[in-house]
Amino acid sequence: PKAGNRSNTMNIQNAAGALLIILPLAFNLFFFLLARRFDYPNILRSPTADVLNRFQAGGVSLKLLWYGFMLTAVLLAPLAVLLGQVLGRDGLAIVPTATVVGVLAAVAQFLGLARWPFLVPALARRYDDPASTEATREATVVVFESFHIYLGVAIGECLGYLFTGAWTVLVGVAMLPSSAFDAWLAWPGIVVGLSLVVGSLEFV
């Protein structure tokens, strides 16, 4: 049984380590590709007509990029849980809180990004349809801007950055006394996490 426990512990630690490497790489890859294909994130401050027209012109490949970008937010949840199990071996009281905040960060980021592969394609088609009336286009703009402010700015950017930054700080604080990490590794995470928390205030 002891050998089995050690094996299970190593599997969890390896899975957490793999996600800690793969997830940031995937996030930055999709971010880079969206910046090249869609001028993201600058386009978020462009007129709605420009956003919808450019999205429609991007075709299926652009939708797939948004879908992949959204999945990086989804994968933050299992990463938070696995990392919590690794840090929890030392019985640190802060770990359950860090895990919950990490899952909340994943949910907020998912809700903010999910509108792009699921809602925006329908709005872009309706706006670009030659048969659409001016009233239809105006209604489409209202719907887009409403979801953009609520899910994009408030949920995705404000709460997403806030929870992600808070989770990063909490994980860093937990790493300081943890037997699984060298203490010096915690400080860059704490600094980055605080920067994300402060950055979330811009959208308020």
Secondary structure as UniProt FT lines:
FT   HELIX           2..38
FT   TURN            40..41
FT   HELIX           42..45
FT   HELIX           48..74
FT   HELIX           76..87
FT   HELIX           88..90
FT   TURN            93..94
FT   HELIX           95..118
FT   HELIX           120..128
FT   TURN            130..131
FT   HELIX           134..147
FT   HELIX           148..159
FT   HELIX           160..175
FT   TURN            176..177
FT   HELIX           183..185
FT   HELIX           186..200
FT   HELIX           201..203
//
